[in-house]
Amino acid sequence: MYIKSASMTKFGTSLKSAHELAYEAVVDALNKAEMKIQEVDLIVSGYIDFAKTGERNRHFSAMLSSMLKTNVPIICTPTACCSGGVALFTANKIGNNADRGFAANNIVSESKMDSEKKMSSDFNNILVVGAEKLTSASNAAITDEILMGADFVWEQQEGLIFPAQNALLAQQHMLKYGTTQEDLALIALKNHNNANLNPNARFYEKKLNKDDFKDNAKNPMIASPLRLLDCSINVDGAATVVLTNDKTDIEIVGSAFATDALPLFERELLTNFKATRIAAEKAYNEAGISAEDINFAELHDAFTITELVSYEDLGFCAEGKGAELVKSSKLNIYGKLPVNTSGGLKAKGHPLSATGVAQIVEIVEQFREEAGINGTRNIKNFSDNKLKFALAQNIGGAGGSVTAHILKNNRI
């Protein structure tokens, strides 16, 4: 499908509920698309429906229907931290398959099919929304029941919460390939520098330097070798994307979703995520391109090590060479392959189901040269790279669910 518009709220601490944040993002996206809610045929939501956030409403779809004054179908796709990416995957497949069904059952010319496409599908315009309210929950609730609800109960009891699981990933990568804490710090610093230019980021204008990573008071150990600044932050926020079968300047040319065993220790690899490799291969094949064709990317950096292994899993570098890629500066906003120009989960914030949708918002704004205040975060301001293809990778749990989406800028 094509992307008509995209919008997100500011990520941080909000007095609004998840439903109100979703409403804010939806209304702005519809206004940008110059559409009314009555023109939307389907809504796919990534809301995870937690019981401990104080929302006191477990029927998100009906609440959206009430707030938006619509009776269209509303599908929820809770898939842990990958919920937003799965919502986009689901919406794209539904809309795309409906269009293919029309083409297969009606032998018409391409031009006629384009003109009649809107009539062809029950789901011509699909709204994708992710929203989460996390700051109202206690740290214990977030750790024990919200985040770790994506893993085995007995692992939680043994202390193998997500920072510990990703610490195991980091330990194994360091043992096998010589990756260091300093390499991971470069990822965090890069993403914080980018967030400094993003008014919607949690750490907008909050600057860090290399000395902050060496300060044990500012950067205490969380789960060795991961320190505080290696970890993303839970926030409140929402993001929305309007998909359509009508041609626009931005097209989803690759969309894939893969899963893997729940706990890390059941995997074939302890240094990478197999589900990312599977999803990436499918997305590249669908788009008819390779990793070398990607001009920039939004990656799931719940922890700095997660971003580093994703470079390898997505084919941006060879296995074990992620640290070398980081040190090359290629991934900075002025580099050949900018990664997480939004600030990523690390510095923009991680409102779980909104994350995968917000990644698409960043890509849309970069393609349309609207990133930051008056375009101050546009990649084109920092380099002469042609932005034709971008990739968004969203991960659920410790690599248990992964989506990969490839977007094409049709203006190039």
Buried (B, 14 or more C-beta within 10 A) or exposed (E): BBBBBBBBBBBBEBEBBBBBBBBBBBBBBBEBBEBEBEBBBBBBBBBBBBEBBEBEEEEBBEBBBEBBEBEBBBBBBBBBBBBBBBBBBBBBEBBBEBBEEBEEEEEEEEEEBEEEBEEBBEBBBBBBBBBBBBBBBEEEBBBBBBBBBBBEEEBBEEEBBBBBBBBBBBBBBBEEBEBEBEBBBBBBBBBBBBBBBBEBBBBBEEEBEEEBBEEEEEBEEBBEBBBBBBBBBBBBBBBBBBBBBEEBBBBBBBBBBBBBBBBBEEBEBBBBBBBBBBBBBBBBEBBEBEBEBBBBBBBBBBBBBBBBBBBBBBBBBEBBBBBBBBEBEBBBBEBEBBBBBBBBBBBBBBBBBBBBBBBBBBBBBBBBBBBBEEBEBBBEBBBEBEBBBBBBBBBBBBBBBBBBBBBBBBEE
